[in-house]
Amino acid sequence: MKPLFLALAAAPAALALPFTLPAVAQQGQSDLSRVSAYIRAVTTMTADFSQTDRNGQTLTGKLTLKQPGKIRFQYQKGVPLLIVGDGKALTMIDYEVRQVQRWPIGNSPLGALIDPTKDLSRFGKVVPSGDPSILSVQARDPKRPEFGTITMIFRRDAASPAGLQLYGWVALDSQNNRTAVRLTNQAYGVPVPDSTFRWTDPRPRGRASG
């Protein structure tokens, strides 16, 4: 299973998601503003996530987010992977092979979601979902296509930040590998200590890192 933040795992071509993602013209500048308001409003969030690869294998785990730029994907028991964003970079730790890989947050499709300073109006567009209760926004830097594309899917929910509930996202890397992530049990504004984004280095003579 490849990491989530660089099109992480190649999901099935036919995604089992209750929305479609057609390539259509940009619309709804006010909706882009609402998504930007959501990203700025979410100081912390926890959620359960599920991820399905092209072979139909599903992995689950716990997502923890703290703005700006801190995120953790803790996979289910028995999966030796951990993904952590510390505000500057995203790190994938593979405890099975004792390997650590690190990328700047801006080089990942997830940068659009965990960097509240980004201006979505410059690199985002609304795409129809076929359901008025669903808002889908595709983000892509046309100057850096190698960073990939992310389509964030929200449910309109007056009780959630900026009237939106993040349902999940679809990430597409420059090699057209697609990943779909779904979220459930979202909780906002929960206490999240910075120690959540530390990890243990499995390499020889490793040390805890944050």
BELVENBEL-V979906 format. One line per field, one symbol per residue. phi: phi as a letter, one per 40 degrees, with the letter a starting at -180 (. if undefined). A space follows every 10 residues. Layout:
phi: ???
This chain:
phi: .ccccbgebc cdccccbcab bccbccagdc cccccccccc cccaabacbb abcccgcbbb ibbbbaccgc aabccddgbc babbbbhbab bbbbccbfbb bbbddccbdc dccbbccccc ccbbacbcbg accbbbbcba cccbcccgbb bcbbccaccb dfgbbcciab bbcccgcbbb bbbafcbbgc cbcccdbcac cccdfcacba
